[in-house]
Amino acid sequence: MGAIDFPFNRVWKLKNVANFVEFFTLCWNMP
């Protein structure tokens, strides 16, 4: 894992978590 890959990897993981939370909230709000 290089110095350039680390920040990108972290951002990608954060984006993944954000997408999961958004999807979960969408499903939770569905009647």
C-alpha positions as CSV (number, residue, x, y, z in Angstrom):
1,M,0.0,0.0,0.0
2,G,1.7,3.2,-1.2
3,A,1.4,6.7,0.2
4,I,-0.9,7.6,-2.7
5,D,-3.2,4.6,-2.3
6,F,-3.8,5.2,1.4
7,P,-5.8,8.5,1.2
8,F,-7.8,7.1,-1.8
9,N,-8.5,3.9,0.0
10,R,-9.8,5.8,3.1
11,V,-12.0,8.1,1.0
12,W,-13.4,5.0,-0.9
13,K,-14.2,3.3,2.4
14,L,-15.9,6.5,3.8
15,K,-17.9,6.7,0.6
16,N,-18.9,3.1,0.9
17,V,-20.1,3.7,4.5
18,A,-22.0,6.8,3.4
19,N,-23.7,4.8,0.7
20,F,-24.6,2.0,3.1
21,V,-26.1,4.5,5.6
22,E,-28.1,6.2,2.9
23,F,-29.4,2.9,1.6
24,F,-30.3,1.7,5.1
25,T,-32.1,5.0,5.9
26,L,-34.0,4.7,2.6
27,C,-35.2,1.2,3.5
28,W,-35.9,2.2,7.1
29,N,-38.2,5.1,6.0
30,M,-40.1,2.9,3.6
31,P,-43.6,2.0,4.8
